[in-house]
Amino acid sequence: MTVETWKPEETYEFGKKLGEGAAPGQVFCLNGDLGVGKTVFTQGFAAGLGISEPVNSPTFTIVQQYDGGRLPLYHFDVYRIGDVSEMDEIGYEDCFFGQGVCLIEWSGLIEEILPERVTEVTIEKDLEKGFDFRRIRVEERG
């Protein structure tokens, strides 16, 4: 499925729609360049799970857990990970294979430990269509 959004609020709403349909144990791999809207998408996704607390990118903490919704949300940002073994230290298996939902930014850096079945969400800009235009592609893998 591919969706085009024309302003951040639409990206948020699309994230919210996916969050509303998320199921326990689902892993979403969120891909896109810096500044493409991954945090806006994630904030919407969290709202779709019923999470009302502020959601920010966990760039320096690697993972942020939100328990205030209908399912726990584990929001990973593995951009700064030096070695995939660092994921063992934070107990990623409990998150990936638990009863919550995982949303992983920069998932390509930990490809070898991802579950076989994931939902890939790729957000891209196209400046020819406008500064706030985003193309969001959602694909099931595995």
C-alpha positions as CSV (number, residue, x, y, z in Angstrom):
1,M,0.0,0.0,0.0
2,T,1.2,3.5,-0.8
3,V,-0.2,6.7,0.7
4,E,0.7,10.3,-0.2
5,T,0.4,13.0,2.4
6,W,0.7,16.7,1.8
7,K,1.2,18.1,5.3
8,P,2.5,16.8,8.6
9,E,-1.0,16.4,10.0
10,E,-1.9,13.9,7.3
11,T,1.3,11.9,8.1
12,Y,0.3,11.9,11.7
13,E,-3.2,10.7,10.8
14,F,-1.9,7.9,8.7
15,G,0.4,6.8,11.5
16,K,-2.6,6.9,13.9
17,K,-4.6,4.7,11.5
18,L,-1.9,2.1,11.5
19,G,-1.6,2.3,15.3
20,E,-5.3,1.7,15.7
21,G,-5.0,-1.5,13.7
22,A,-1.7,-2.7,15.4
23,A,-1.8,-6.1,17.0
24,P,0.3,-7.6,19.9
25,G,3.7,-8.9,18.7
26,Q,3.8,-6.7,15.5
27,V,7.1,-5.2,14.5
28,F,7.1,-2.1,12.3
29,C,10.4,-1.1,10.6
30,L,10.3,2.7,10.0
31,N,12.6,3.7,7.2
32,G,13.4,7.2,5.9
33,D,16.1,9.9,5.8
34,L,16.6,12.3,8.6
35,G,13.9,14.9,8.7
36,V,11.4,13.0,6.6
37,G,8.7,12.8,9.3
38,K,9.4,9.5,11.2
39,T,8.7,11.2,14.6
40,V,5.5,12.8,13.4
41,F,4.4,9.4,12.0
42,T,5.4,7.7,15.3
43,Q,3.4,10.3,17.4
44,G,0.4,9.5,15.3
45,F,1.0,5.7,15.7
46,A,1.2,6.1,19.5
47,A,-2.0,8.1,19.5
48,G,-3.7,5.3,17.5
49,L,-2.7,2.9,20.4
50,G,-4.3,5.4,22.9
51,I,-1.0,6.7,24.2
52,S,-1.4,10.3,25.3
53,E,2.0,11.1,26.8
54,P,4.6,13.0,24.7
55,V,6.5,10.8,22.1
56,N,10.0,11.7,21.0
57,S,12.7,9.9,19.1
58,P,14.8,7.8,21.5
59,T,18.0,8.6,19.6
60,F,20.3,8.6,22.6
61,T,18.5,6.0,24.7
62,I,17.9,3.4,21.8
63,V,14.5,2.4,23.1
64,Q,11.6,4.2,24.8
65,Q,8.7,2.3,26.3
66,Y,5.2,3.7,26.4
67,D,2.6,1.8,28.5
68,G,-0.3,4.2,28.5
69,G,-2.2,2.7,25.6
70,R,-4.1,-0.5,24.7
71,L,-0.8,-2.2,24.0
72,P,2.7,-1.3,25.1
73,L,4.8,0.5,22.5
74,Y,8.5,-0.1,22.2
75,H,10.0,2.7,20.1
76,F,13.5,2.0,19.0
77,D,16.0,4.3,17.2
78,V,19.0,2.2,16.4
79,Y,20.8,4.9,14.4
80,R,23.6,5.3,16.9
81,I,24.1,1.6,17.6
82,G,27.7,0.5,17.1
83,D,27.2,-3.2,17.0
84,V,24.1,-5.4,16.9
85,S,25.2,-7.1,20.2
86,E,24.2,-3.8,22.0
87,M,20.6,-4.9,21.4
88,D,21.2,-7.9,23.7
89,E,22.1,-5.5,26.5
90,I,18.7,-3.7,26.3
91,G,16.7,-7.0,26.1
92,Y,15.3,-6.5,22.6
93,E,13.9,-10.1,22.5
94,D,11.3,-9.3,25.2
95,C,10.1,-6.4,23.0
96,F,10.3,-8.0,19.6
97,F,8.5,-11.2,20.8
98,G,6.3,-9.9,23.6
99,Q,2.7,-8.7,23.7
100,G,3.5,-5.1,22.7
101,V,4.1,-3.4,19.4
102,C,7.6,-2.4,18.2
103,L,8.4,0.5,16.0
104,I,12.1,0.5,14.9
105,E,13.8,3.5,13.2
106,W,16.9,2.6,11.1
107,S,16.0,-1.1,11.3
108,G,18.5,-1.9,8.4
109,L,21.3,-1.6,11.0
110,I,20.0,-4.6,12.9
111,E,18.6,-6.6,10.0
112,E,20.1,-9.9,11.3
113,I,18.1,-9.9,14.5
114,L,14.7,-8.8,13.1
115,P,11.8,-11.2,13.3
116,E,11.1,-13.0,10.0
117,R,7.7,-11.2,9.8
118,V,7.8,-7.4,9.9
119,T,5.8,-4.5,8.5
120,E,8.1,-2.1,6.6
121,V,7.0,1.5,6.5
122,T,9.1,3.7,4.2
123,I,8.7,7.5,4.2
124,E,10.1,9.5,1.3
125,K,10.1,13.2,0.3
126,D,9.6,14.5,-3.2
127,L,10.5,18.2,-3.2
128,E,9.1,18.6,-6.7
129,K,5.7,17.9,-5.2
130,G,6.2,20.3,-2.3
131,F,8.1,20.7,0.9
132,D,5.6,18.8,3.1
133,F,4.8,16.1,0.5
134,R,5.5,12.5,1.7
135,R,5.1,9.2,0.0
136,I,4.5,6.4,2.6
137,R,4.9,2.8,1.5
138,V,3.7,0.0,3.8
139,E,4.8,-3.6,2.9
140,E,4.5,-6.9,4.8
141,R,7.7,-8.9,4.8
142,G,8.1,-12.6,5.8
